[in-house]
Amino acid sequence: CFVVIGDTGEGDSSQMSLHDQLIAAGKRDAVKFLVLSSDVIYPDGKMKDYETNFYLPFKGFDKPIYAIPGNHDWFDSDEGFNANFLEREAAILTLKARLAEDLKTDIISTDQRFEEITTEAKRLRDWYGIKNGTQRAPYFEVHRAGFSLIAVDTGIMRTIGSKEREWLEAALGRAGSNFKLVVLGHPFYVAGIDTAENDAEFASTREIL
């Protein structure tokens, strides 16, 4: 089994109050890993907040941690998220590609900064003993006999790009007849309200599922 927890990134007493329960859950032999389903870092996903809002609150959790970004992580164009949760090479490639898309140019002069934040992420990871930084993308799939976990990054506006949509459809195909648990960065229902009712893009994701 595994733990799914979301919107954790306050870095305050409300988050730390659950620390002991989280660590206790991680010590159970049956628990193999943890998935953060959104908003790893409040208020805006910045690298400077990762030590207090992620590494300290999860110190002592010794199973792998995977994540998909929430809208608050995307407020920083996913920079902090990518540096901390993606493999170093994948993180740097993704950071460069994101900036190139935003600036509409291939002339990028931030290589040093990207090296610095991925190096800092590794330092924090090693110092606190947290097993993250193993993903190739901000969305992923895990398949076992009879069960598939598929985690989908829905960005800020409950949308997925064409490449991620293609991946999602293929991932569902790879899951075959398995029981499928799909974790999204946004929920379809909040307080009894259908969030996809007037959102064609989000509704199209639900249609795929």
C-alpha positions in Angstrom: 0.0 0.0 0.0 1.0 3.7 -0.1 0.1 7.0 1.3 -1.6 9.8 -0.7 -1.6 13.3 0.8 -2.1 16.7 -0.8 -1.9 20.5 -0.1 0.8 19.9 2.5 3.0 22.9 1.9 2.2 25.4 4.7 5.4 24.7 6.7 3.6 25.8 9.9 2.1 24.1 12.9 -0.9 22.8 11.0 1.5 20.8 8.9 3.9 19.8 11.7 1.0 18.6 13.8 0.7 15.6 11.5 4.4 14.8 11.4 4.4 12.0 13.9 1.4 10.3 12.3 3.0 10.5 8.9 6.3 9.0 10.1 4.4 6.3 11.9 2.5 5.4 8.7 5.8 5.3 6.8 7.3 2.8 9.3 4.6 0.2 8.5 6.1 -2.6 6.4 3.1 -2.5 4.1 3.6 1.1 3.1 6.0 1.3 0.1 5.9 5.0 -0.9 4.1 8.3 -0.6 2.5 10.5 -3.2 2.0 14.2 -2.8 -1.0 15.0 -5.0 -0.8 18.8 -5.1 0.6 22.1 -3.7 3.9 20.8 -2.2 4.9 24.4 -1.4 2.7 27.3 -0.4 2.4 30.1 -1.3 4.1 30.0 -4.7 6.4 26.9 -5.0 9.7 28.8 -4.5 13.0 26.9 -4.0 13.7 29.0 -0.9 10.7 27.5 0.9 11.5 23.8 0.3 13.6 23.3 3.4 10.9 24.6 5.8 7.8 23.5 3.9 8.9 20.1 2.6 12.2 18.7 3.9 11.7 19.5 7.6 8.1 18.3 7.7 9.0 15.0 6.0 12.2 14.4 7.9 12.1 10.8 9.1 9.9 9.4 6.4 12.3 6.9 4.9 10.2 5.6 2.0 10.3 7.1 -1.6 8.3 10.2 -2.1 6.8 11.1 -5.5 4.7 14.1 -6.4 2.6 16.0 -8.9 2.6 19.8 -8.7 -0.4 21.8 -7.7 -1.4 25.2 -8.9 0.7 26.9 -6.2 3.8 25.0 -7.4 3.0 26.2 -10.9 3.1 29.9 -9.7 6.9 29.5 -9.8 6.6 27.9 -13.3 7.3 24.6 -11.5 11.0 25.6 -11.0 11.2 24.5 -7.4 9.2 21.4 -8.0 11.3 20.3 -11.0 14.6 20.9 -9.2 13.5 18.8 -6.2 11.4 16.0 -7.7 12.9 15.3 -11.0 16.2 13.5 -11.7 18.9 16.1 -12.1 19.3 15.7 -15.9 15.5 15.7 -16.5 15.1 18.7 -14.1 17.6 20.8 -16.0 16.2 19.9 -19.4 12.7 20.7 -18.1 13.7 24.0 -16.6 15.3 25.1 -19.8 12.4 24.0 -21.9 9.9 25.7 -19.6 11.8 29.0 -19.8 12.3 28.7 -23.6 8.5 28.3 -24.0 7.7 31.2 -21.8 10.2 33.5 -23.5 9.7 32.2 -27.0 13.5 32.0 -27.6 16.2 29.4 -27.4 18.7 32.0 -26.1 18.7 31.1 -22.4 21.3 32.5 -20.0 20.2 30.9 -16.8 22.2 27.7 -16.9 24.1 28.6 -13.8 20.9 29.2 -11.8 19.4 25.9 -12.9 22.7 24.2 -11.8 22.5 26.0 -8.5 19.0 25.1 -7.6 19.4 21.4 -8.6 22.6 21.2 -6.6 20.8 22.8 -3.6 17.9 20.3 -4.0 20.4 17.4 -3.8 22.1 18.9 -0.7 18.7 19.1 1.1 17.8 15.7 -0.1 21.0 14.2 1.3 21.0 16.2 4.5 17.4 15.3 5.5 17.5 11.7 4.1 14.5 12.2 1.9 14.0 9.8 -1.0 12.7 12.1 -3.7 14.2 13.4 -7.0 13.7 10.2 -9.0 11.0 11.2 -11.4 11.5 11.9 -15.1 8.4 14.2 -15.4 5.8 15.9 -13.1 3.4 13.1 -14.0 4.0 9.3 -13.8 2.6 5.8 -13.8 3.2 2.7 -11.6 1.9 -0.7 -12.6 1.8 -3.9 -10.6 -0.2 -7.1 -11.1 -3.8 -6.2 -10.8 -3.2 -2.5 -9.9 -2.1 0.7 -11.6 -1.4 4.1 -10.2 -1.5 7.0 -12.7 -0.6 10.5 -11.4 -1.6 13.5 -13.6 -0.3 17.1 -13.5 -3.3 19.4 -14.2 -1.3 22.6 -14.0 -2.9 25.9 -12.8 -6.0 25.8 -14.8 -7.1 22.2 -14.6 -5.6 21.5 -18.1 -3.2 18.9 -19.6 -1.0 19.6 -22.6 -1.1 17.5 -25.8 1.9 15.4 -24.9 0.6 14.7 -21.4 -2.8 13.8 -22.9 -1.1 11.4 -25.3 0.9 9.9 -22.3 -2.3 9.6 -20.2 -4.2 7.7 -22.9 -1.2 5.4 -23.4 -0.8 4.9 -19.6 -4.4 3.8 -19.3 -3.8 1.4 -22.1 -0.7 0.0 -20.4 -2.8 -0.5 -17.3 -5.0 -2.9 -19.2 -7.6 -4.6 -17.0 -5.9 -3.6 -13.7 -7.8 -1.7 -11.1 -6.8 1.9 -11.8 -6.3 4.7 -9.3 -5.8 8.1 -11.1 -4.6 11.0 -8.9 -5.1 14.5 -10.3 -3.7 17.8 -9.2 -7.3 19.1 -9.1 -10.5 17.3 -7.9 -13.6 16.8 -10.0 -15.9 17.4 -7.1 -15.5 20.0 -4.3 -18.1 20.5 -1.6 -20.7 18.8 -3.8 -19.9 21.0 -6.8 -18.9 19.5 -10.2 -15.8 21.5 -11.1 -15.8 20.1 -14.7 -19.4 21.1 -15.4 -18.5 24.4 -17.0 -14.9 23.6 -17.8 -14.7 21.9 -21.2 -10.9 21.2 -20.9 -11.3 19.5 -17.5 -14.4 17.7 -18.7 -12.4 16.3 -21.6 -9.9 14.8 -19.1 -12.8 13.2 -17.3 -14.1 11.7 -20.5 -10.7 10.1 -21.1 -10.9 8.5 -17.7 
